[in-house]
Amino acid sequence: MKNHVIKKIRSADTFWLRLIGLMGRFRWPIGYDVLMFQDCRYLHTFFTFLRPDLIFTAKDGKIISVFRKTGPWKFWGSFSARHSFEARPGFIDRHQIKVGDRLRFED
């Protein structure tokens, strides 16, 4: 098991950011590599054209499932997940993230 420290992260902590996420974007937003959705077990990729990597974790940060370069118009998730993350395409492979590893965050 490996611990991964995520530095460039943005929390989807407002109603609008949680609702919109990456919808309608053709370029990744400047300033962060990962968008975190706390207390969110499922994500959708409707109107999402960036093909993000998706990561789902338990409350303690243990990774439950990962999906690479997801396609549009689908639901993704895990009933046992507590938090979900949209990451730049290729993020999972670049950081060698695997199920069973843990995520930590730094500002």
Backbone torsions as a table, in degrees:
resi	resn	phi	psi	omega
1	MET	NA	136.1	-177.1
2	LYS	-120.3	142.3	173.7
3	ASN	-95.1	129.9	179.0
4	HIS	-112.4	127.7	178.3
5	VAL	-98.0	121.2	179.4
6	ILE	-100.8	120.9	-175.6
7	LYS	-100.4	-43.6	-175.7
8	LYS	-99.2	82.9	-175.5
9	ILE	-126.3	147.4	173.8
10	ARG	-125.8	133.6	178.0
11	SER	-88.6	130.6	174.5
12	ALA	-80.8	82.7	-170.3
13	ASP	-108.4	7.7	174.6
14	THR	-118.6	159.4	179.7
15	PHE	-55.8	-47.5	-175.6
16	TRP	-67.8	-40.6	179.7
17	LEU	-67.1	-38.4	176.4
18	ARG	-66.2	-37.8	-178.6
19	LEU	-70.6	-44.8	-173.3
20	ILE	-87.9	-44.0	-177.7
21	GLY	54.2	-120.5	-179.8
22	LEU	-103.6	10.1	-176.5
23	MET	-57.9	137.1	174.5
24	GLY	78.9	-2.1	-178.0
25	ARG	-88.9	143.7	175.0
26	PHE	-111.0	-10.6	174.9
27	ARG	-132.3	147.4	-180.0
28	TRP	-68.1	138.6	178.9
29	PRO	-61.2	145.7	179.6
30	ILE	-76.4	141.5	171.6
31	GLY	107.6	-15.8	178.3
32	TYR	-152.1	155.1	179.0
33	ASP	-103.3	-21.5	-174.2
34	VAL	-134.8	136.4	174.1
35	LEU	-109.8	120.4	-175.3
36	MET	-101.0	133.2	175.6
37	PHE	-114.7	100.9	179.7
38	GLN	-73.4	147.5	179.5
39	ASP	51.4	48.9	-178.4
40	CYS	-139.3	115.8	-177.1
41	ARG	-90.7	-22.1	-174.3
42	TYR	-133.6	147.4	174.1
43	LEU	-128.0	158.9	172.2
44	HIS	-123.8	159.6	177.4
45	THR	-118.4	30.9	174.9
46	PHE	-66.8	132.9	-179.6
47	PHE	58.9	24.3	178.9
48	THR	-108.8	116.4	-173.0
49	PHE	-105.6	0.3	-174.0
50	LEU	-88.6	-10.8	-178.1
51	ARG	55.2	57.9	-176.5
52	PRO	-69.1	155.8	166.1
53	ASP	-79.9	140.9	179.2
54	LEU	-118.9	138.4	-179.9
55	ILE	-129.9	135.2	178.5
56	PHE	-123.4	131.5	-176.1
57	THR	-126.7	160.7	170.4
58	ALA	-78.4	176.0	-179.8
59	LYS	-56.9	-36.0	-177.1
60	ASP	-84.7	4.3	178.5
61	GLY	93.1	-2.2	178.5
62	LYS	-69.6	130.4	-176.8
63	ILE	-75.9	125.2	-178.4
64	ILE	-97.2	-40.6	179.2
65	SER	-155.5	154.0	177.7
66	VAL	-135.1	147.5	176.7
67	PHE	-136.1	125.5	-176.3
68	ARG	-93.9	138.5	173.7
69	LYS	39.0	61.9	-174.4
70	THR	-66.1	144.6	178.3
71	GLY	-85.0	165.8	-178.7
72	PRO	-76.8	164.4	170.8
73	TRP	68.4	37.9	178.3
74	LYS	-138.6	160.9	169.8
75	PHE	-99.9	142.8	179.4
76	TRP	-134.9	149.4	174.5
77	GLY	157.3	-169.3	-178.5
78	SER	-154.0	127.9	-180.0
79	PHE	-59.8	-31.9	-178.2
80	SER	-83.8	-2.7	179.7
81	ALA	-77.5	157.0	174.8
82	ARG	-113.7	-38.1	-178.5
83	HIS	-129.1	154.4	177.6
84	SER	-134.0	155.7	-173.2
85	PHE	-138.9	135.7	169.9
86	GLU	-104.2	125.6	-177.6
87	ALA	-124.6	158.7	176.7
88	ARG	-52.8	144.1	176.2
89	PRO	-55.7	133.6	-179.6
90	GLY	90.8	-7.3	-177.9
91	PHE	-58.9	-44.1	-178.3
92	ILE	-61.4	-46.6	-179.4
93	ASP	-70.2	-41.2	179.3
94	ARG	-59.6	-38.1	-177.8
95	HIS	-97.8	4.3	178.5
96	GLN	51.8	47.1	-179.6
97	ILE	-80.6	134.2	-178.5
98	LYS	-134.6	155.5	173.8
99	VAL	-58.4	135.4	-178.2
100	GLY	100.2	-22.4	175.1
101	ASP	-71.1	174.4	177.8
102	ARG	-123.9	148.0	175.4
103	LEU	-105.2	138.1	171.2
104	ARG	-128.6	159.9	-174.5
105	PHE	-127.4	141.7	175.1
106	GLU	-132.6	147.0	176.1
107	ASP	-85.0	NA	NA
